[in-house]
């Protein structure tokens, strides 16, 4: 078939009568349109034009894309109707088709995601409602249908608006006096969204949807049981860059409990630890008390807390979980309180592996493969039950609990350190863990001379970075990595011992 000229195409359109066309003739028209669009693409590439003229061409091209989207939506709707009719026919062999639905059929034949098919069908239903063809009792999306039929919004925007309105319909009904008021509010919201789609960007549509969500939520909407069943819960989103991602959806009470759990981590008493507008302790003259000192007792500036707000929230929530695990009120596991159980071979436990080695053999019960570096950190925690395997997978050590600090030792540590020993950290002892300065897995003993109290954040720091701890007369001193301070000075925390900030190391 020859590609028609512009005048031939206009003549063709003037005699176009949809009711007189056969399927083959309709397909021929699509071929003509495709070839004409190819010519337009080539012409757009080479025809001289100013920026303003190119703006006009861009608007025309976008309007054309909207019309093509309308055709795609119409095809999807016709396929859905046809498949449903065939499925209702008991004698039709299509009931044994390899396609289980219209969505699957269109997805595979058109090589698009099922989600894209759902969008097209969603818009098709909205257009049907605008034309008065909605199923009885179904939603009426008249503003979207009319705008889409006029070619003023895209398939993506139309679907975004329909999905957003339907998402808010149930909570709006909770705060509405009647069903009629619900419909009126939804139509008003939909009209605003359509206008924004016609005059703004998709991001502007999303912002307006968020605004409506905040308006509705501010009225005290409660989730229904159906909403809870569909959305509430903790959902594992996979592992990214070595981090496990979870999505949490909670009701108000659960959210308040969660915030209460992490709040203390965001509100310690020193700006050095958090970097907020917290109060700084001062002496009798109004001068700030030192937070850190060197090996000679001279006050020095404490390292800043580099954690993001999100990291602090996570540390706070995990601390609350750890407290729950040690409460003795959870279900028993193997005769002991709830524990984190890991398996590791002996060579991996002793070796200082790096990422490129990748030959370690260790795993946790719930998380699967886990790096020995993390296991060595867990070895400081009373709730770890290690199972160390030899070369032939025989059990070498199944959790020798003598490595754990006793209650009497912890009392002395509490009295000695009073909190985290990292220079400048103000985390109290109730949020700290006893750490083996010389790691237990490398021969360190469980004695007070080999122990230091550290908060969760700085526990990670000492295991995962170049920070080191050394003991002098029963006092933990921290040494920064060379990249932070080439001098690598000895530093101690004096926040919990302001009365001894100028004295030499304390003795137990």
C-alpha positions in Angstrom: 0.0 0.0 0.0 1.4 3.4 -1.0 1.8 6.1 1.7 -0.8 8.7 0.9 -0.1 12.4 0.7 -1.6 14.9 3.1 -4.3 15.8 0.6 -5.1 12.1 0.0 -5.2 11.5 3.7 -7.7 14.4 4.2 -9.9 13.0 1.4 -9.7 9.5 3.0 -10.8 11.0 6.3 -13.7 12.9 4.7 -15.1 9.7 3.4 -14.4 7.6 6.5 -17.4 5.8 7.8 -16.7 3.5 10.7 -19.9 1.5 10.3 -19.1 0.6 6.7 -15.6 -0.7 7.5 -14.6 -4.3 7.7 -11.9 -5.5 10.1 -9.4 -5.8 7.2 -10.1 -2.2 6.1 -9.7 -1.0 9.6 -6.3 -2.8 9.8 -5.3 -1.1 6.6 -6.1 2.3 8.1 -3.8 1.5 11.0 -1.0 0.7 8.5 -1.6 4.0 6.7 -1.4 5.8 10.1 1.8 4.0 11.1 3.5 5.0 7.8 2.3 8.6 8.1 3.6 8.8 11.7 7.0 7.5 10.4 7.0 10.3 7.8 6.2 12.8 10.6 9.0 11.5 12.7 11.5 11.9 9.8 10.1 15.4 9.0 10.3 16.5 12.6 14.0 15.5 12.6 15.0 17.6 9.6 12.5 20.5 9.1 13.9 23.8 10.4 11.9 25.2 13.3 12.3 27.7 16.2 11.9 26.7 19.8 8.4 28.1 19.9 7.4 26.2 16.8 8.9 23.0 18.3 6.8 23.7 21.4 3.7 23.6 19.2 4.8 20.4 17.5 5.4 18.8 21.0 1.9 19.7 22.1 0.5 18.3 18.8 2.5 15.1 19.3 1.3 14.7 22.9 -2.3 15.1 21.8 -1.7 12.5 19.1 -0.3 10.2 21.8 -3.4 10.7 23.8 -5.5 9.6 20.9 -3.4 6.6 20.3 -3.8 5.8 24.0 -7.6 6.0 23.6 -7.4 3.5 20.8 -5.4 1.1 23.0 -8.0 1.5 25.8 -10.8 0.7 23.3 -9.0 -2.4 22.1 -8.5 -3.6 25.7 -12.1 -3.0 26.5 -13.3 -4.9 23.4 -10.9 -7.8 24.1 -12.2 -8.0 27.7 -15.8 -8.1 26.6 -15.0 -10.7 24.0 -13.2 -13.0 26.4 -15.9 -12.7 29.0 -18.5 -13.7 26.4 -16.5 -16.7 25.4 -15.9 -17.8 28.9 -19.7 -17.7 29.6 -20.2 -20.0 26.7 -20.1 -23.5 28.2 -19.6 -25.2 24.8 -16.8 -22.9 23.6 -13.3 -24.4 23.5 -11.8 -21.1 24.6 -12.6 -22.2 28.1 -9.6 -24.4 27.7 -7.4 -21.6 26.3 -3.8 -21.1 27.5 -4.8 -17.6 28.5 -6.7 -17.5 31.8 -8.0 -14.0 31.4 -8.1 -11.0 29.1 -5.4 -9.3 31.1 -3.0 -12.3 30.6 -3.9 -12.5 26.9 -3.2 -8.8 26.2 -0.1 -8.8 28.4 1.5 -11.7 26.4 0.3 -10.7 22.9 1.2 -7.0 23.3 4.4 -7.7 25.3 3.4 -5.3 28.1 3.1 -5.7 31.9 -0.2 -6.9 33.3 -0.3 -3.6 35.3 -0.4 -1.6 32.1 -3.4 -3.7 30.9 -5.2 -3.1 34.2 -4.6 0.7 33.7 -6.2 0.5 30.3 -9.2 -1.5 31.5 -9.6 0.9 34.4 -9.8 3.8 32.1 -12.1 1.9 29.8 -14.6 1.4 32.6 -14.4 5.1 33.5 -15.1 6.1 29.9 -18.0 3.7 29.9 -19.4 5.4 33.0 -19.0 8.8 31.4 -21.1 7.5 28.5 -23.8 6.1 30.8 -22.7 2.5 30.4 -21.4 1.8 33.9 -22.3 -1.4 35.5 -25.2 -0.9 38.0 -23.7 0.0 41.4 -20.3 0.7 39.9 -18.3 3.9 40.3 -19.1 6.8 38.1 -16.0 8.6 36.9 -17.6 11.1 34.6 -14.9 13.8 34.8 -12.1 11.4 33.8 -14.2 9.7 31.1 -15.1 13.0 29.5 -11.6 14.4 29.6 -10.1 11.2 28.2 -12.7 11.0 25.4 -11.7 14.6 24.5 -8.1 13.6 24.3 -7.0 16.1 27.0 -5.4 13.6 29.4 -3.2 10.5 28.9 -4.0 6.9 29.9 -1.4 7.1 32.7 -3.0 10.2 34.2 -6.5 8.9 33.8 -5.6 5.7 35.5 -3.8 7.6 38.3 -6.8 9.7 39.0 -9.3 6.8 39.0 -7.1 4.7 41.3 -6.6 7.7 43.7 -10.3 8.5 43.9 -11.3 4.9 44.5 -8.6 4.6 47.2 -10.2 7.5 49.1 -13.8 6.6 48.5 -14.1 4.4 51.5 -12.5 6.8 54.0 -14.5 9.7 52.5 -17.7 7.7 53.1 -16.8 7.4 56.8 -16.7 11.2 57.3 -19.7 11.9 55.0 -23.3 12.3 56.2 -24.8 10.4 53.3 -23.9 8.4 50.2 -24.9 11.4 48.1 -22.4 13.5 50.0 -19.7 10.9 49.4 -20.4 10.9 45.6 -20.3 14.7 45.5 -17.0 14.9 47.3 -15.5 12.2 45.1 -16.7 14.0 42.0 -15.3 17.3 43.2 -11.9 15.7 44.0 -11.9 14.0 40.6 -12.7 17.2 38.8 -9.8 19.0 40.6 -7.5 16.2 39.7 -8.6 16.2 36.0 -8.0 20.0 35.8 -4.5 19.6 37.4 -3.7 16.8 34.8 -4.8 19.1 32.0 -2.8 22.1 33.2 0.1 20.6 35.2 2.3 17.6 35.4 1.8 14.0 36.8 3.8 15.1 39.9 1.3 17.9 40.4 -1.5 15.3 40.3 0.3 13.2 42.9 0.7 16.2 45.1 -3.0 17.0 44.9 -3.9 13.4 45.7 -1.6 13.6 48.8 -3.4 16.9 49.8 -6.8 15.1 49.6 -5.4 12.2 51.6 -4.3 14.6 54.3 -7.6 16.4 54.3 -9.5 13.1 54.8 -7.1 11.7 57.4 -7.3 14.9 59.4 -11.0 14.1 60.0 -10.1 11.1 62.0 -10.7 8.3 59.6 -10.3 4.8 61.0 -9.3 1.9 58.8 -12.0 -0.7 58.1 -11.4 -4.4 58.6 -11.3 -4.8 54.8 -8.6 -2.0 54.5 -6.6 -3.6 57.3 -6.8 -7.0 55.7 -5.6 -5.5 52.3 -2.9 -3.2 53.6 -2.0 -3.6 57.2 1.1 -5.6 58.2 4.9 -5.9 57.8 6.1 -6.7 54.3 9.5 -7.8 53.3 10.6 -5.9 50.2 13.9 -7.7 49.5 17.6 -7.0 50.0 19.3 -4.0 48.6 22.9 -3.0 48.9 23.4 -5.4 51.8 20.4 -4.0 53.7 17.0 -5.7 54.2 14.1 -3.6 53.3 10.7 -3.8 55.1 7.5 -1.9 54.6 5.3 -1.3 57.7 1.6 -0.3 57.6 0.2 0.4 61.0 -3.0 1.8 62.6 -2.7 4.8 64.9 -2.2 2.8 68.1 0.5 0.6 66.5 2.2 3.7 65.1 2.2 5.4 68.4 3.7 2.4 70.0 6.4 2.2 67.3 7.2 5.9 67.7 7.4 5.5 71.5 9.9 2.7 71.0 12.3 4.7 68.9 11.7 8.2 70.4 14.4 7.9 73.1 17.1 7.4 70.4 16.2 10.7 68.8 16.2 12.7 72.1 19.4 12.1 74.1 20.6 15.1 76.1 23.5 16.3 74.0 23.8 17.9 70.6 27.0 16.0 70.0 25.1 12.8 70.1 22.0 13.8 68.1 22.7 17.2 66.5 19.4 18.8 67.4 18.4 21.5 69.8 19.0 19.4 72.9 20.2 20.9 76.1 23.9 20.8 77.0 24.9 20.2 80.6 26.9 23.1 82.2 29.0 23.6 85.3 28.4 26.1 88.1 29.9 28.9 86.0 27.6 28.2 83.1 30.3 26.7 81.0 29.6 23.5 79.0 30.8 20.4 80.7 33.4 18.4 78.6 32.1 15.3 76.9 35.4 13.7 76.0 39.0 13.7 77.1 42.3 12.5 75.9 44.7 10.1 77.7 46.0 12.9 79.9 42.5 14.0 81.0 42.5 17.1 78.8 39.0 18.0 77.3 38.8 17.5 73.6 36.0 17.8 71.0 33.9 14.6 70.8 33.3 13.0 67.4 29.9 13.9 65.9 27.1 11.3 65.5 27.0 10.7 61.8 23.8 8.7 61.8 20.8 9.8 59.8 17.4 10.3 61.4 16.2 7.1 59.8 19.1 5.2 61.3 18.4 6.5 64.7 14.7 5.5 64.5 15.8 2.0 63.5 18.3 1.7 66.3 15.6 2.8 68.8 13.1 0.3 67.5 15.6 -2.5 67.6 16.6 -1.7 71.1 12.9 -2.0 72.2 12.8 -5.4 70.4 15.9 -6.5 72.2 14.5 -5.5 75.5 11.4 -7.6 74.7 13.5 -10.6 73.8 15.3 -10.4 77.1 12.2 -9.9 79.2 11.5 -13.6 79.7 7.9 -13.1 78.7 8.3 -14.4 75.1 7.8 -18.0 74.0 10.6 -20.4 74.9 13.1 -21.8 72.4 15.2 -24.8 73.3 14.7 -24.3 77.0 16.0 -20.7 77.0 14.5 -17.4 76.4 14.1 -16.2 72.8 17.5 -16.2 71.0 19.1 -15.3 67.8 20.6 -18.5 66.5 23.4 -18.6 63.9 25.5 -21.3 62.4 29.1 -20.7 61.4 32.1 -22.7 60.5 35.1 -22.3 62.8 37.5 -20.9 60.2 35.1 -18.2 59.2 34.6 -17.2 62.8 38.3 -16.8 63.3 39.1 -15.3 59.9 39.0 -11.5 59.2 37.1 -12.0 55.9 36.6 -9.2 53.4 33.9 -8.9 50.7 36.1 -10.3 48.0 36.7 -13.6 49.9 33.1 -14.7 49.8 34.1 -18.2 50.9 32.6 -18.1 54.4 29.9 -20.6 55.4 27.5 -19.1 57.9 23.8 -18.3 58.2 21.1 -17.1 60.5 17.8 -19.0 61.1 15.6 -16.3 59.7 17.9 -14.1 57.5 19.8 -16.9 55.7 23.5 -16.3 54.7 25.1 -13.8 57.1 28.6 -12.3 57.0 30.9 -13.5 59.9 31.6 -9.9 60.7 28.0 -9.5 61.8 28.3 -12.7 63.8 31.3 -11.5 65.6 29.3 -8.5 66.7 26.4 -10.7 67.8 28.9 -12.7 69.9 28.9 -9.8 72.4 25.2 -10.0 72.9 23.7 -12.3 75.6 20.9 -13.3 73.2 23.2 -15.1 70.7 23.4 -18.8 70.6 26.3 -19.7 68.2 26.6 -23.1 66.7 30.2 -23.4 65.5 30.9 -26.1 63.0 34.2 -27.8 62.2 35.5 -28.9 58.8 33.2 -31.9 58.7 30.2 -29.9 59.9 30.5 -31.4 63.3 29.5 -29.2 66.2 32.5 -27.6 67.9 30.7 -25.2 70.1 27.0 -24.9 70.8 26.7 -21.7 72.7 29.0 -21.8 75.7 27.2 -19.4 78.0 30.3 -18.9 80.2 31.3 -16.3 77.6 28.4 -14.1 78.7 28.9 -11.4 81.3 27.3 -12.4 84.5 24.7 -10.3 86.4 27.3 -9.3 89.0 29.8 -8.3 86.3 27.1 -6.2 84.5 26.3 -4.4 87.8 29.9 -3.4 88.2 30.1 -2.3 84.5 27.0 -0.2 85.0 28.5 1.5 88.0 31.9 2.0 86.2 30.8 3.2 82.8 27.3 4.5 83.5 26.6 4.6 79.8 28.1 4.3 76.4 31.9 4.7 76.5 32.3 6.3 73.1 33.7 9.8 73.4 30.8 12.3 73.7 28.0 9.7 73.5 25.2 10.4 76.0 23.3 7.1 75.7 22.4 5.8 79.1 23.4 2.4 80.4 19.9 1.0 80.0 20.3 1.3 76.2 23.8 -0.2 76.1 25.4 -3.6 75.6 28.5 -5.2 77.2 31.2 -5.5 74.5 34.3 -7.7 74.6 37.2 -5.3 73.9 39.3 -8.2 72.7 36.6 -10.2 70.8 35.4 -13.4 72.5 35.5 -15.2 69.1 39.3 -14.4 68.9 40.2 -15.6 72.4 39.0 -12.6 74.5 38.0 -13.4 78.0 34.8 -12.4 79.9 36.3 -10.2 82.5 35.7 -6.6 83.6 39.2 -5.7 82.2 38.0 -6.8 78.8 34.6 -5.1 78.9 33.1 -1.8 77.8 29.6 -0.6 77.6 28.5 0.6 74.1 25.2 1.7 72.6 23.9 -0.2 69.6 25.2 2.5 67.1 28.7 2.5 68.4 28.7 -1.3 68.8 28.2 -1.4 65.0 30.9 1.2 64.6 33.6 -0.7 66.5 32.8 -3.9 64.6 32.4 -2.4 61.1 34.9 0.4 60.9 38.5 1.2 62.0 37.6 2.5 65.5 39.4 0.5 68.2 39.0 0.2 72.0 41.8 -0.3 74.4 41.7 -0.6 78.2 43.8 1.4 80.6 43.4 0.8 84.3 39.8 -0.4 83.7 38.8 2.6 81.5 37.9 2.1 77.9 39.8 4.4 75.4 38.7 4.8 71.8 41.1 5.3 68.9 39.7 6.7 65.6 40.7 5.2 62.3 43.5 6.9 60.4 41.2 8.4 57.8 39.4 10.4 60.5 42.5 11.5 62.4 46.0 10.6 61.3 47.3 11.1 64.8 45.0 8.4 66.1 44.7 9.9 69.7 43.3 8.0 72.6 39.9 9.4 73.6 37.6 8.6 76.5 34.0 9.6 77.3 33.7 11.9 80.4 30.0 12.7 80.0 29.0 10.2 82.7 32.0 11.2 84.9 32.1 15.0 84.8 33.6 15.0 88.3 36.6 13.1 87.1 37.0 14.8 83.7 40.5 16.1 84.6 41.7 13.0 86.4 43.7 10.1 84.9 42.0 6.8 84.2 39.6 5.4 86.8 40.1 2.1 88.5 37.3 -0.4 89.2 
